[in-house]
Amino acid sequence: MSSAFDTTLNNLGINRTTNSAPTASKGSTSLGQADFLKLMTAQLKNQDPFSPVDNTQMVAQMAQFSSLAGITDMNTTLKAISDKLSGTSASDALAYVGRTVLTEGKVAYGRTSGGIAGAVELDGAATDVTVTIENANGQVLTTQQLGAQPKGTVNYDWDGKTDGGADAGPGPFKVTVTAANAGTSVGSRGLVWSPVAAVSMPASGSPVLTLPGLGQVPISAVRQIG
């Protein structure tokens, strides 16, 4: 059964939104800016002429209305700014094509000059950080000992020579990273550089980059652009 408050609102032409599902036990209610104005107007029309609304109360109500309008406009503006900052336009995304990006991955292709560059993300300080590079057949080509490193990102650069001094070729190479602090494992991720082959723009969400050896990678996963 509707409450007296609901009845009053209905008489004024204001309908509170309710959940129409038959199984719902409780509906949501909301009064917007237009509803607030209707209530205030109705109050003025139906006031007792021998006891009109006090000027102080009227000013307070107008201040509330002004505050509500300001907050509504501010929320709309902030939402628009947020969408702009978090969004990426088609032209921005297409600018990635032909560039190289640093992102999480385990496959890397050799540079024209030979070897690869990459990085390791550490969740904490480590006394031992190791990068192992293998060929496509799983044969270990080299092991890079980066030593003790603080929490954060540490870069490395491999010249493309195996531990035996031979030329490792253009790849692809499999890159594995491990980190430990005095024998205790430390969370880590390997980052590799990869050229952007294509960009796709889904109907919703962030643009997606196509990276050789890594597949589809969201643009939000890019750490750095080369």
Secondary structure as GFF3:
##gff-version 3
##sequence-region A 1 226
A	DSSP	alpha_helix	4	11	.	.	.	ID=ss1
A	DSSP	alpha_helix	33	45	.	.	.	ID=ss2
A	DSSP	alpha_helix	55	86	.	.	.	ID=ss3
A	DSSP	alpha_helix	90	94	.	.	.	ID=ss4
A	DSSP	beta_strand	100	104	.	.	.	ID=ss5
A	DSSP	beta_strand	107	108	.	.	.	ID=ss6
A	DSSP	beta_strand	116	122	.	.	.	ID=ss7
A	DSSP	beta_strand	126	134	.	.	.	ID=ss8
A	DSSP	beta_strand	140	149	.	.	.	ID=ss9
A	DSSP	beta_strand	152	158	.	.	.	ID=ss10
A	DSSP	beta_strand	173	181	.	.	.	ID=ss11
A	DSSP	beta_strand	184	185	.	.	.	ID=ss12
A	DSSP	beta_strand	188	195	.	.	.	ID=ss13
A	DSSP	beta_strand	198	200	.	.	.	ID=ss14
A	DSSP	beta_strand	208	211	.	.	.	ID=ss15
A	DSSP	beta_strand	215	218	.	.	.	ID=ss16
A	DSSP	three_ten_helix	219	221	.	.	.	ID=ss17
A	DSSP	beta_strand	224	225	.	.	.	ID=ss18
###
